[in-house]
Amino acid sequence: MYIRSIVFGVLAFGLIGIAASSAQDNRNLLASKESLYNNIYVYEDPPYVSMTFGHNRRIYTESMYNTHDDRDLPVDYTRFMTTSLMYAKDVHSILEIGFGGGRTAWYLHRFLPNVPVTSVELDPAVLELAKKYFGIKEEPNFQVVNRDGRLFLSESKDHYDVILIDAYRGPFVPFHLLTKEFYQIVKDHLAEGGVVAQNVEPSTMLFDSAVKTINSVFPQIDFYKASGNIVTIAYDGAERKPEDLAAVAADRDKAYGLRYHLTDMLAERRRIEIDGGQVIDPSAKVLTDDFAPVEALKNIERHNRKLP
Amino acid sequence: MTPPSRALAFTIYLCAFVVGGVLMGFEMLGSRYLFPYFGGGIGTWASLISTVLCALAIGYFAGSAIVALYPTQKTIAVAILIAAAYLAFVPATADGAMQYILDNLGDGAPATLVASTALLLVPLTLLGTFSPIAVSLLTHSTEQAGRVAGLVYGVSTIGNVVGTLLTTFTLIPAFGSRAITYIFAFTLAACAALLFVPSVRRA
């Protein structure tokens, strides 16, 4: 009896081992690291290096870096995160929450070298790998902080013109970065005329709740569809007129020499009636520190509701 | 050692199950109170789990000492009632306490441990005294001691499992953390009431 259970136990472990190793794919694995928060894999597929977080047998790509060109943004949504530049009244300081491989932050740093860019990353192992494989260096006006994003903001006395939020960890969404209280903290750290860009995954009901939650703090949200993801641009005050945005976009494209033209991306701008019930589920609830069932919402697929 | 009535034995096992459920349910809920202030990492979970186990260890030791002095169902009823009262105060006071700890100790391991201690230690220690006293109430001969202890811990551990799963997959998606805390407080108070009633009747 005991011997049999030991045999089965060994067999079971063996199978788990095989399943785990078959989760790897064919690209060349440069590094893997088990951190406090993630199982991180860095793959090479020249000229690209990508950072992925493994979870069971699925691999989630967090960041992609073109080793021949550090201003390339191969992942669509990261380009659209930069549309925030045409909304901000001024661009004197930029904060990013969720550094990952640091592509968006580095792109902004390279094209706006005089603007301080700060990025906050929870996982020290992610930072270490980003410095080793993703061409990230500490430079004047470019700072990476190892901290929980919400804690960093709560304690910060600074104000930012642009705040970028991209703090997914594989399939996991930290609930305390998706609540009304969190967005209020974000808003309190915006400079006048500041703007918040966020990457949101739109296939589950969590999208509906996230949009409603952002909207409970910011009256305006513009949407940009970026193959598989949605980038939301949230701001205070009245809706920005397309012609005003176009004028700022043209100015800043020229001033900064941006590779991904704001003017082009502006064409993808969408507005939706958030309370109309057509796109966003009317039963979706605003998430709070008290009530934020992000895991449960993430398990409910969105049905029959057209995306913006 | 007089054998307990069947009704009393049933009440004690039922309470062992419910107390076990609330105990783990509140640990899961602890994460919702702590994450907004101290981050959602493995460090916060380590603090929560170690605090719960410390509370249980203290509770077991305290329970074994109390058994010698006041081995009555009233004793466990009082312990559960105080735990219920503590829980009832948590929703209104937790945010202030967490902010205070964050402002004074930062967000490192010591701060997270202090925060989970403030939240969990008192009520879970009180609940931890339940099992040893329950074993002593249900045992009426030395031969039975092992069997009774096994049953009480088995029932209470099933309660732990149910509490963990029910809280995570049913309560948190349906209610706010504060509302769930009140539900737990009320449930514990109901257990305490159940334990008080038959002792009154017998007297």
Contacts between the chains, C-beta under 8 A, distances in Angstrom:
chain1	res1	chain2	res2	distance
A	36	B	41	6.0
A	36	B	42	5.0
A	36	B	43	7.2
A	37	B	41	6.0
A	37	B	42	6.9
A	122	B	39	6.9
A	122	B	41	6.8
A	148	B	38	7.8
A	148	B	39	3.4
A	148	B	40	7.5
A	148	B	41	7.3
A	148	B	107	7.1
A	150	B	36	6.8
A	150	B	39	7.3
A	151	B	37	7.8
A	151	B	38	7.5
A	151	B	39	5.9
A	151	B	102	7.9
A	151	B	107	5.3
A	154	B	102	7.6
A	174	B	35	7.4
A	174	B	40	4.6
A	175	B	32	7.8
A	175	B	35	6.8
A	175	B	40	7.3
A	176	B	35	4.7
A	176	B	36	4.3
A	176	B	39	7.6
A	176	B	40	6.0
A	179	B	36	7.3
A	181	B	36	6.8
A	182	B	36	7.7
A	288	B	176	7.2
A	289	B	32	7.7
A	289	B	36	4.8
A	289	B	177	8.0
A	290	B	32	7.9
A	290	B	176	3.8
A	290	B	177	5.3
A	290	B	178	5.3
A	290	B	179	7.9
A	291	B	175	7.2
A	291	B	176	4.0
A	291	B	177	7.3
A	292	B	32	7.8
A	293	B	172	5.5
A	293	B	173	3.8
A	293	B	174	7.8
A	296	B	169	7.5
A	296	B	172	7.5
A	296	B	173	3.7
A	297	B	173	7.9
